[in-house]
């Protein structure tokens, strides 16, 4: 299922601190949604560290970066604190995987999100996405390229 060119499915989830985070409230600036399977796992932790160390600092003034998983808010709080993650981690715990399903990245068999990233423009339209299955990490350089194309348009 491709959402490219469509209005991104809106949602309202709790972040790792219990605060509400609604996608439509962030219209006016691009948003990068990063779905990942599970907190505290090797590939996911590595990807989020790369976002924290390499990607977020280079785009913090222009783009909102948000991680989403089906972990509970409480697990995400501990994960965020342990890993010093400085961006919102949203809990798609209940209804379980509802947002991941809306974006076409919920893995019914495993009960978690697949590795899907969606670049949403300032008007709330999905402009780019990549979905990796299994343990294949995403490449942050692809995020940068997609952002350059979005801002050049």
C-alpha positions in Angstrom: 0.0 0.0 0.0 1.5 3.3 -1.0 0.5 6.5 0.7 2.7 8.8 -1.5 0.8 11.9 -2.6 -2.0 11.2 -0.1 -2.9 13.1 3.1 -1.1 11.2 5.9 -3.5 9.3 8.3 -3.9 11.5 11.3 -3.5 10.1 14.8 -3.2 11.1 18.4 -0.8 8.9 20.5 0.9 9.3 23.9 4.7 9.9 23.9 7.1 8.3 26.4 6.2 10.9 29.0 2.4 10.4 28.6 1.9 13.6 26.6 -0.5 13.6 23.7 1.1 13.9 20.2 -1.3 14.6 17.3 0.1 14.5 13.7 -2.2 17.3 12.4 -1.0 19.6 15.2 2.4 19.6 13.4 1.2 20.8 10.0 3.3 23.7 9.0 6.6 21.8 9.2 7.7 18.5 7.7 7.5 15.4 9.9 9.5 12.2 9.7 7.6 9.2 11.1 10.0 6.3 12.0 8.2 3.1 12.8 10.3 0.4 14.4 9.5 -3.1 15.7 10.6 -3.1 19.4 12.4 -1.0 22.0 15.5 -2.6 23.5 16.4 -4.6 20.4 19.7 -4.4 18.6 18.8 -3.1 15.1 16.1 -0.7 16.5 18.4 0.7 19.1 21.1 1.2 16.5 18.8 3.0 14.1 17.5 5.3 16.8 21.0 6.1 18.0 21.9 7.0 14.4 18.9 9.3 14.3 19.8 10.8 17.6 23.5 11.3 16.8 23.5 12.1 13.1 20.1 13.0 11.7 18.2 14.9 14.4 21.0 17.4 15.0 21.2 18.3 11.3 17.4 18.8 10.8 16.1 19.9 14.3 15.3 23.4 13.2 13.3 22.3 10.1 11.8 18.8 10.7 10.0 17.0 13.5 11.4 13.5 13.9 9.2 11.0 15.8 9.6 7.3 16.5 6.6 4.9 16.8 6.4 1.4 18.1 3.7 -0.9 19.6 5.6 -0.9 22.9 3.8 0.6 26.0 4.4 4.2 27.0 6.2 2.9 30.1 8.6 0.7 28.2 9.3 3.6 25.8 10.0 6.0 28.8 12.7 3.6 30.1 14.1 2.9 26.6 14.3 6.7 25.9 16.0 7.4 29.2 18.4 4.5 29.0 19.4 5.4 25.4 19.3 9.2 25.8 16.9 9.6 22.9 16.0 13.3 22.5 12.9 13.0 20.3 9.4 11.8 20.9 8.7 8.0 21.0 5.0 7.4 20.5 3.2 4.3 21.8 0.9 2.5 19.3 0.1 0.0 22.1 -3.7 0.3 22.2 -5.6 -0.2 20.1 -2.6 -2.4 19.3 -0.9 -1.3 16.1 -3.8 0.9 14.9 -1.5 3.6 13.5 1.0 1.2 12.1 -1.9 -0.5 10.3 -3.1 2.8 8.9 0.3 3.3 7.4 0.5 -0.3 6.1 3.4 -1.4 8.3 1.8 -3.5 11.0 3.0 -7.1 11.0 0.0 -9.1 12.2 2.1 -12.3 12.8 4.7 -10.6 15.0 2.3 -8.0 16.6 4.7 -5.1 15.8 5.4 -2.4 13.3 7.8 -3.1 10.4 10.7 -0.7 9.8 8.8 2.0 7.9 9.7 5.6 7.5 7.3 8.3 6.1 8.3 11.8 5.2 5.2 14.1 5.5 5.3 17.6 4.1 4.2 20.8 5.9 0.7 20.3 4.5 0.3 16.8 5.9 0.9 14.9 2.6 3.1 11.8 2.4 5.9 12.6 0.0 8.3 9.7 0.5 8.5 6.4 2.3 10.7 3.3 2.7 9.8 0.0 4.4 12.4 -2.6 5.3 11.4 -6.0 6.5 13.2 -8.1 9.1 16.5 -7.0 10.5 17.5 -4.7 7.6 18.3 -1.2 9.0 17.3 1.9 7.1 19.9 4.3 5.7 19.7 7.8 7.2 21.3 9.2 4.0 18.0 8.2 2.2 16.2 10.5 4.7 18.5 13.3 3.9 18.1 12.8 0.1 14.3 12.8 0.4 14.3 16.0 2.6 16.6 17.7 0.0 14.1 16.8 -2.8 11.2 18.0 -0.7 12.8 21.4 0.1 14.0 21.8 -3.5 10.5 21.4 -4.9 
